[in-house]
Amino acid sequence: MKKRTKLEVIKDILEILKGKREVRITHLIYKANLSNNSIKPYISELIEKGLIIIKNNDKNKFFIISKKGLEFLEEFYKIKIFTEAYGL
């Protein structure tokens, strides 16, 4: 099995969030097939870059994709289609 690139992992996390309104970290870990330790740097970077938003309630943290995150996914797919068209 081929190892995912950083960009592919980011795309996977954003796709999971796109499909749901609010997602808990455990759901992200499970769906993105990452460990708790390996997902943390991705989450930190995505929050820092404004691609996801963290929402706290009394007991839980939830993650939501931002408008910027949706735009990132859109551009990612355009690049993927472009590179596949040229066999890259």
C-alpha positions as CSV (number, residue, x, y, z in Angstrom):
1,M,0.0,0.0,0.0
2,K,1.3,3.4,-1.0
3,K,2.0,5.9,1.8
4,R,-0.1,9.1,1.6
5,T,1.5,12.4,1.0
6,K,0.9,15.3,3.5
7,L,-1.4,16.9,0.9
8,E,-3.4,13.7,0.6
9,V,-3.9,13.4,4.3
10,I,-5.0,17.1,4.5
11,K,-7.4,16.4,1.6
12,D,-8.8,13.4,3.4
13,I,-9.3,15.3,6.7
14,L,-11.1,18.2,4.8
15,E,-13.3,15.7,2.9
16,I,-14.4,14.1,6.2
17,L,-15.3,17.5,7.6
18,K,-17.0,18.5,4.4
19,G,-19.4,15.6,4.7
20,K,-20.5,16.4,8.2
21,R,-21.5,19.6,10.1
22,E,-19.3,19.0,13.2
23,V,-16.8,16.2,13.8
24,R,-15.1,15.1,17.0
25,I,-11.4,14.2,17.0
26,T,-12.1,10.5,17.5
27,H,-14.2,10.4,14.3
28,L,-11.5,12.2,12.4
29,I,-8.8,9.7,13.7
30,Y,-11.0,6.8,12.7
31,K,-12.1,8.0,9.2
32,A,-8.7,9.5,8.2
33,N,-6.9,6.3,9.4
34,L,-4.5,8.2,11.6
35,S,-3.3,7.8,15.2
36,N,-4.1,10.4,17.9
37,N,-0.4,11.5,17.8
38,S,-0.2,11.7,14.0
39,I,-3.3,13.7,13.5
40,K,-2.5,16.5,16.0
41,P,0.1,18.3,13.8
42,Y,-2.3,18.2,10.9
43,I,-5.1,19.6,13.0
44,S,-2.9,22.4,14.4
45,E,-1.7,23.4,11.0
46,L,-5.2,23.4,9.5
47,I,-6.5,25.6,12.3
48,E,-3.5,27.9,12.0
49,K,-4.0,28.3,8.3
50,G,-7.7,28.8,8.7
51,L,-8.9,25.7,6.8
52,I,-10.8,24.3,9.8
53,I,-12.4,25.9,12.8
54,I,-12.5,24.4,16.3
55,K,-15.7,24.7,18.2
56,N,-15.9,23.9,22.0
57,N,-19.0,23.2,24.0
58,D,-19.1,22.1,27.6
59,K,-17.4,18.8,27.3
60,N,-16.3,18.3,23.7
61,K,-14.3,19.8,20.9
62,F,-15.7,19.7,17.4
63,F,-14.0,20.5,14.1
64,I,-15.7,22.3,11.2
65,I,-14.4,23.0,7.7
66,S,-14.1,26.7,6.9
67,K,-14.9,28.5,3.7
68,K,-11.2,28.6,3.0
69,G,-11.0,24.8,3.6
70,L,-13.8,24.3,1.0
71,E,-11.9,26.5,-1.4
72,F,-8.7,24.5,-0.8
73,L,-10.6,21.2,-1.7
74,E,-12.0,22.8,-4.9
75,E,-8.5,23.9,-6.0
76,F,-7.0,20.5,-5.0
77,Y,-9.5,18.7,-7.3
78,K,-8.7,21.1,-10.2
79,I,-5.0,20.3,-9.9
80,K,-5.7,16.6,-9.6
81,I,-7.8,16.6,-12.8
82,F,-5.1,18.7,-14.5
83,T,-2.2,16.4,-13.6
84,E,-4.2,13.3,-14.5
85,A,-5.0,14.7,-17.9
86,Y,-1.2,15.0,-18.5
87,G,-0.5,11.6,-17.0
88,L,1.5,13.0,-14.1
